[in-house]
């Protein structure tokens, strides 16, 4: 596990990318949180859809796909979705937004 810029960590499995785990950011708006995520996206990532998980009204999920990511991470690490799918999950809290990035489509 490697910590980058004191804000997020990248975990690996067998030398290949396994998961990216975000932490709390002092951001109060969804648009600000999305701006934080943009530089973290793999080159060529495409937004497939945006949705709110059932029963979680304070959460928005952006589902992306990346061919580059599909090559970098073994199929076994994806939870839901297809290889190369990943999510940016934005959870609005009272004073910040929690951002979580993860492989697959299982927010």
N, C-alpha and C positions, 0 to 999 in steps of 0.2 A: 504494500500500500504506500502511495506517495502523496504527500500533501503539497498542493500547488497554491502559492500566493495566499496561504493561510485561509483559503476560502472553500476549497473542495479537494476531494481525494480521489485518486484513480486506483482501482484494485485490479490486479492481474491474476490470471489463472494459467499456469504452464507457460508464462512468458507472453501470453496474448491477453488483450484487453478483456476484462470480465464484467466490470460494472463501474459506473461513475456515481458517486454519492454526493449530492449537494448538501449544503447546510444553510442555516438561517442567514438572510441578508436584511440589512436595515432598509428595506424597500416597502413602501406601502401601496404601490399600485402594480397591477398586472403588467402594464406596458413597460414600467421600469424593470420589472423582473425579466420580462422577455428580452430586453436590451442586454441584460447581464448574460443571458444564455447564448446569444448570437455568436460571440467569439469562441464558444466552447463546442459548437456544432462541427461535425466532420465536414470537410470540403465536399460540396455536391449534395449535401443532405436535402431531402425534399419533404415538405410538410404534407402528410397524407390527410390528416383531419384534426380538428379540435373538438373536445367534448368535455362534459362534466360527468364524472362517475356517479352512478345511482347512489343516492343517500349521502352524497358529499357535496352539498351546495357551495361550500367555500373553496372548492378545488376545481381547477381547470387543467386539462391535459392536452398537450400538443404531441401528436403521434407523428414521428418522422421515419423516413427510410434512407439508408445510406448503403450503397454498394461497397464502398470502401470499408465500412464497419462490418459488413457481412464477411468480408475477406479476413478481417483482423481478429474476430472473435469466433470461437468454436460454436457450432449450432446448439450445443448442450446448455449454453449459458443463457439462452433466450427464454424468457418466461412469457408465453403468449406471443401472438404475432408470428412474423416470419423472420428468418435470419436477416439482419440488417435493420430491423425495426428497433426504434428506441423512443422513449418518452421523456418529455420535459413536463414535470408535474409542479404546478404552482398552487400552494395552499396559503390562503390569506389568513393571517393572524392579526391580533389587535394592533400590534406595533411593527409588523414586518411581514415579509412574504418568505415562506419556506420553499426553496427550489430543490427538487430532486430530479436527477437524470438517471435513467436506468435502461438496461437492454430489454427488448421485448415490448409487450403491451400489457402490462399488469400493474397499473398504478396502485 
